[in-house]
Amino acid sequence: MFQGWAKFVPAGENPEDYVNREIDVELAHESIGGLHVSTNRHCQVLPLVDAFSYHVRGEIKAIVHHSEPAGNRTAYIAAGDAEFSLRMKDLGDLNINKGELVEFNVYRLSLWDESI
């Protein structure tokens, strides 16, 4: 999918249980920057100079509007096999729609074992 640094948060107590195993994880991040609409159809995740940081090019797969708090929304962006979820505070005033391409930088990426 992509290579580089990420903080791994395991569901189990013994980290050795994960050695040489393939598992599904959820992606999380502390912040993003530079979000903009793109025309580049080559969706990918590329490492930045800072550890745990990546440049993402992806496609908006879905935008979910939430009733509480009023007006809140989440965008799901696919970049290869990775899917990032961006909340309203990440999106700011950018008006994006399903199927559009976007680029952004993600900082302090973490991987969460899904069986939590």
C-alpha positions as CSV (number, residue, x, y, z in Angstrom):
1,M,0.0,0.0,0.0
2,F,2.7,2.5,1.1
3,Q,5.8,2.5,3.2
4,G,7.1,4.7,6.0
5,W,6.6,5.5,9.6
6,A,3.3,5.2,11.5
7,K,2.4,4.7,15.1
8,F,0.8,1.2,15.5
9,V,-1.9,0.8,18.2
10,P,-2.5,-2.9,18.8
11,A,-5.7,-4.3,20.2
12,G,-3.8,-7.2,22.0
13,E,-1.3,-6.8,24.9
14,N,1.5,-8.8,23.3
15,P,3.2,-7.0,20.4
16,E,5.0,-10.2,19.3
17,D,1.6,-11.6,18.4
18,Y,1.7,-9.3,15.3
19,V,5.1,-10.2,14.0
20,N,4.8,-11.5,10.4
21,R,1.0,-11.3,10.4
22,E,-1.1,-9.4,8.0
23,I,-3.9,-7.5,9.7
24,D,-6.5,-4.9,8.7
25,V,-6.1,-1.5,10.4
26,E,-7.9,1.8,10.6
27,L,-5.9,4.9,9.7
28,A,-5.9,7.9,12.0
29,H,-4.0,11.2,12.0
30,E,-3.5,14.2,14.2
31,S,-3.8,16.9,11.5
32,I,-3.8,17.6,7.8
33,G,-2.7,20.5,5.7
34,G,-2.8,21.8,2.2
35,L,-6.1,20.2,1.2
36,H,-7.1,21.1,-2.3
37,V,-8.9,19.8,-5.3
38,S,-6.6,18.0,-7.8
39,T,-6.6,16.9,-11.4
40,N,-4.0,14.2,-10.8
41,R,-5.7,10.8,-11.2
42,H,-2.6,8.9,-9.9
43,C,-3.9,8.1,-6.3
44,Q,-1.1,7.3,-3.9
45,V,0.4,7.9,-0.5
46,L,4.0,9.3,-0.5
47,P,6.2,9.8,2.5
48,L,7.2,13.4,3.5
49,V,10.5,14.3,5.2
50,D,9.0,14.3,8.7
51,A,8.4,10.8,10.2
52,F,4.7,9.8,10.4
53,S,3.8,12.3,7.7
54,Y,2.6,11.7,4.1
55,H,1.3,13.4,1.0
56,V,-2.0,11.8,-0.1
57,R,-3.6,11.9,-3.6
58,G,-7.0,10.3,-3.5
59,E,-10.6,10.2,-4.7
60,I,-13.6,11.2,-2.7
61,K,-15.5,7.9,-2.3
62,A,-18.3,9.2,0.0
63,I,-19.4,12.3,2.0
64,V,-21.5,11.5,5.0
65,H,-23.6,14.3,6.6
66,H,-24.3,13.9,10.3
67,S,-27.3,15.3,12.2
68,E,-25.3,16.0,15.4
69,P,-23.7,18.4,15.7
70,A,-25.7,20.1,13.0
71,G,-23.9,20.5,9.7
72,N,-21.1,18.1,10.6
73,R,-19.7,15.9,7.7
74,T,-17.1,13.3,7.1
75,A,-15.4,12.7,3.7
76,Y,-13.9,9.3,2.9
77,I,-10.9,9.5,0.5
78,A,-9.4,6.4,-1.1
79,A,-5.7,6.4,-2.1
80,G,-5.0,2.8,-3.4
81,D,-6.0,0.4,-0.6
82,A,-5.8,3.1,2.0
83,E,-8.9,5.1,3.1
84,F,-8.7,8.3,5.0
85,S,-11.6,9.9,6.8
86,L,-11.5,13.7,7.1
87,R,-13.9,15.6,9.4
88,M,-15.5,18.9,8.9
89,K,-12.6,20.7,10.8
90,D,-10.2,19.1,8.3
91,L,-12.3,20.1,5.3
92,G,-12.7,23.7,6.3
93,D,-14.6,25.7,3.6
94,L,-13.6,23.5,0.7
95,N,-16.6,22.4,-1.2
96,I,-15.9,18.8,-2.5
97,N,-18.1,16.2,-4.0
98,K,-18.1,12.4,-4.4
99,G,-15.8,11.4,-7.3
100,E,-13.5,14.4,-7.1
101,L,-9.8,14.1,-6.6
102,V,-8.0,15.8,-3.8
103,E,-4.5,16.2,-2.4
104,F,-3.4,16.9,1.2
105,N,-0.6,16.2,3.7
106,V,-1.4,14.0,6.7
107,Y,0.6,14.4,9.9
108,R,1.2,11.9,12.8
109,L,-0.3,8.9,11.0
110,S,-1.3,6.0,13.2
111,L,-2.6,2.6,12.5
112,W,-5.3,1.1,14.8
113,D,-5.9,-2.6,15.0
114,E,-9.5,-3.0,14.1
115,S,-10.4,-5.6,16.7
116,I,-10.3,-2.9,19.4
